[in-house]
């Protein structure tokens, strides 16, 4: 991905006249900060390949602005999107918003995901095996919207809503998806309503150098859709803190806890270990259960306003009633990455990370490469 980005910049420079070249260099490679606090827009090509999905291609982008450019304490509002497909007909639309009203009085979060794509199901629990992998096709729709109001200094209270719908088609009958004790096949839906509470003292919501962030969300899904769908509650807690060790070095630490409470939880509602933000290196859904607990630390190095790097390490596990939380159940992850700041003033970056996970007996060590907009936490 970094080669794609650099190639696009190089082609733009070669094709543009001298005056335009200087503007492009100033915009994308200059070490200067833009103190005007203007809105910024960054398109990012999506390109990848795997044996299961073929060649994936598309476009992602992030748009950021200040609701009040004259207020230096104003947090930036960030909107991102991603559209991709592949030679084997996956389809993916993702839209995200993290917005702040004038004076940071209101905070809103929106998330829209529509996907049709191949999906590997390994079963449930904290010790699933690669040999049990079952290939499915997943159709997913996820809609979420949270609105919070500042009631006390640094403290925000609000409402949290979500709708989720899943459908899975088994590509080869007889695997883990066909087990008679699996709850939730071939899919279902749920509608959530709940409350959220945040406390935020970070000096930046994009690239914090100091401060604390904590957010707890409780959501309840009533029995609206009948048997086979989800009814129950879920709780998510996300805590992080940041320290400036040196003008070029920042240390961040994060902990996440997720739990689902229901009489009969479908597999598609269980918390999943691994993604591009927490436990990087694990395939999302390789391990899933009623509870998830994970921690990570990241040391960030800012070489200059435009370029940086990071090293990270963490641990986590999933567990349920039949497999209680245990020290031996924690799985390791570690890795490193590169940062390109397309908006140095706001601290907005394109992130390239490689994460490494555990090596289970008779399996290759787990790992993964990630290309993302904005920091992991």
N, C-alpha and C positions, 0 to 999 in steps of 0.2 A: 504493500500500500504506500509506503514512503517513496518507493521508486515511481509509482504512478503519479503521486502528487508532485514530485520533483520534475518528472517529465512534462506534466501539464504546465507547470510554471515556466520551464525552459522553452517549450513551444510558444507559449504566450509572449515571452520576451523576444524570441526571434522574429515572430510575426508582427510585432508592434513597432511603430516608429520610435525614434529616440526619446521623445518627450513622454510617450506612453510607457516606454520601458522604464524610465526613471520612476514614474508613478507606480508601476507594478512592483518594482524593487522596494520602493518605500512602503507599499501596502503589505507585501508578503514576507520580505526578508530584512527590512530595516530593523535595527536594534532600538529605534526610538519608540517611545510611547505616545499615543495620541491622546492628549489631555482634553480634547474637545468633548469627550464622552458621547460621541456620535453612535448611532446604531451600527451594528456590524452583521455581515452575512458571509457564511463560509460553506460553499458546496464541496462535498467529498464523494468521489467515485466509490462505488461498491463493486468489488471484484473478488471472486474466490473460486475454489474448485474442491470438490470431493467426489469420491466414487459414487456415493449415494444420490447426490443432487445434481451432479454435472457441473458445468460452468455457471456460476452465479454472477449476475451483473445488475447494476442499478445505480441509483443516485441517492445520497444523503445530504442533509444541509442543516445548518444551525443559524438562527436569527436571534440577535440579542439587542436589547435597548434598555435605557433608563426611563422610568415613568416621569422622573423629575431630574433633568440633567444638571440643575443648579444645586441640588442637594448632594453633597459628597458622601453622606451616609446612606443614600438610596441604593438598595440592592438591584442588581440587574435582572431583568426578566428574560428568560431563555426559552426559545421554541425550536424544537428539532423534529426532523422527519426523515423517513427512509422508505424508499420504494425499490423493490428488487424482484427479479424472476430468475429462471435458470433454464438450461437446455433440457432439463427433466421436469419442467413445468411446476416448480415451486412458485408461490406467490406470497409476497409479504408487504404489508403497509404498516408503518409505525409512526405515530405522532405523539409528541410529548410537549408539555408546557409546564414551566415553573415560573410563575409570575408574582410580581410584587407591586402593589398600588403605591401611590404617592405617600411619602412619609413612612413607608413599610407598614402601613396600618392594616392591610389585608395581604394574605398570602394564599395563592390558589395553585393547585396542582392538577393537571389533566393528563390522562394516558389513554391512547387508543391503539389497539393492536388487532389486525386482521391477517390471519396466516393460513395458508394451505401448504403443507410441506411434509416431507418424510420425517419420521420421528422414531428414535430407538427407545424401546421400553425394556427395562431390565428387571422389573418386579419392584417390590417395596422392601424397605429396610436399609440398614447401614452396611451390609456386607453382600450386596448383589454381585453376580459373576458376569464377566464379559461373554462367557459361553451361553448364557441364557438370554442374550439380546434378541428381541423380537422386533422386526421392522414393521412400523405402522405408518399410515398417512394421517396426519393431524389437521383438522379444520378447527380453527380457534377464533373467537371474537372476545376481546376484553375491552371494557370501557370503565374508566374510573375518573372520579372528580372529587377533590377535596377543597374546602374553603375554610380558611382560618382567619380570625380577627385578633389583633393584639389587645389584650385586656389588661396586662401588666407589663412593665418593662421587660423586654426579651421573651415574654411568654405569649403564646398564641393558642387559642381554643377554637375548635371548629367542628364541622360535620364531614363525614367521609362516606362516599357512596361508590358502588361498583356493580357491574354486571359482567358475568363470565359465561361463555358457552363453548362446549367442546364436543367434537365428534371424531372418533377414531375408526379407521378401517384397517383390518389385519391383512398384511401382504402375504403371509404364509400361515395357514391354520395349524394349530397344535403347539404353539409356543406359550410364553408366559401370559400373553393376553387372553389365552383360551382357558386358563385355570379356573375351575368352578368357584373358588373362594375369592376371586378378584371382584371387588366392589367398584362399580362405576362404568363397566363396559356396556355399550360402546361409547358412552359420553353422557352429557347432561348440562344443566345450567343452574345458575344461582344469582340472586339479586341481594345485594348487601346495603345496609344502612348502619351508620355508626358515628362515633365521636373520635376526635383526635386532639392531642395536646402536645405542643412543641415548646422547647426552650432553646434559644439561639443567641449566643454571644460571639459568634465568629466575626472576624473583621472583614470577611468576604464570603459570599455564598458559592463562588466558583473555584477560587484557589486560596483557601484560608491559610494564614500563617500563625494564627493564635485563636483561642476561644473554644467553646464547647457547643455541641449541638446534640439535642435529644428529642426524639419524637416517639410517642406511643399512640397506636391506633387500635380501637376496638370496633369490630364490625359484626353485625348479626344478619343472618339470612333466614327469613321465615320460610315455612313450608308452603311455597306458592305453586310449585310445579309438579308435586306428587312424587311417587316412588321412582327411584333411580336417579333423582336429582339431589342437590345438596341443600340441607337445612341444618343450621348450627351457627357457631361463632368462630371467629379467628382474631388473634391478637398479634400485633407486630410491634417490637421495640427496637429502635435504632439509636445507638449512642456513639458519639465520636468526640475526640479532642485533638487539638493541634498546638504544637510548640515550635517557635522559631529558635533553632539551635545556633544559627549563623545567618548572615544576610543571604547566603545562597542555599542553606539547608533548612528544611522543614520536616518535622516528624509528626505523623498522624497515626492515630489508633482508633479502631472501630470495633464495636460489638453488636451483633444482631441476634435477636431471639424471635422465633415465629412459632405459633401453636394453633392447631385447629381442633375445635371441640365439637364432636357430633356423635350420635349413636352409631352411625355407620358411614364413615367418611369415604367417598369415592376416591380412587387413586389419583385422579386429575386435580383434586383439591389439596393434596398433601404438599407441604413445603418441600422444595427441591434444593439440593446442595449443588452449588457451582453455577457461575455466570461470569459476565465480564466485569463485575463489580466486587463480588465476594467469592472467595475460594476459586480464584482463577486457575485454570488447569483441569477442572473437572467438567465433564459433559453434563449439561443441565438435565436433571432427571435420572442420572445414573444411580443416585441415592435419594430416596424420598420416604418420609414417614410423618407421623402426626406432629412432631416437634423438630425444630432446627435451632442449633446454637453454634455460632461461629464468631471468631475473632481474627483481626488482622492488624498489622502495623506496616506503615509505608514511609520510607525515607525518600524525600523529594529533593532533587538537586536542580537549581535554576542557574544554568550556565550564563545566560543573559536574558533579556526580555523575550527573545524569540524561541530559544531552545532549552530543553531540560531533559532530565532522566529521573528514573525512580527504581528502587529495589523494594520488594515487599515480601512478607512472609505471614502465614496465618495458620489457623487450625479450626476444625469444625466437625460436626457430626449431626446425623438425624437419629431420632429415637422415638419409641412409642410405649404403649402400656406393656407390651410383651418384651421389649428390649429397652430397659431403663438406661438413663444417662450413665456413662461409665468412662473413666479416664482412658482406658485402652481403646475406646471407640473413636477418639479424636483422630482425624486424618490431617496430614500435613499439606501445606502448599507454600510455594515460594516462586519467585521469578523477578523479572526486571523489564523495563520498558523505556521508550523514547517519547518525548513530548515536543510538539511543535505548537507554539502559541500564535494563533492567527489573529487574536485580539489581546495583545499584551496588557492593555490598561484594565480590561475586565478579567484577565486571567483565564480566558477561554482557549482550549487546546484541542488538537487532534492527538489521541493517545494510542500508541502501539505497544502492546504488552505480550509477553510470553510467560505463561504460568505452568508450573510443574506440580503434579500431585503424587499420590501414593503409587507404589508398585505392589500389586497383589500377586500371590503365588500363581505361577504359570501364565502371567499376563504381562504385557508391556507396561512400562510406567505411563501413567496418565499425564496428559499435557494438552495445552491448547494455545493458539495464537489469537489475539483480539485486536480489532481496530474499532475505536470508539471515539465519540465526541465527549469532551469534558472529563474531569477526574473521576476516579472510581468512587470516591467519597469525600 
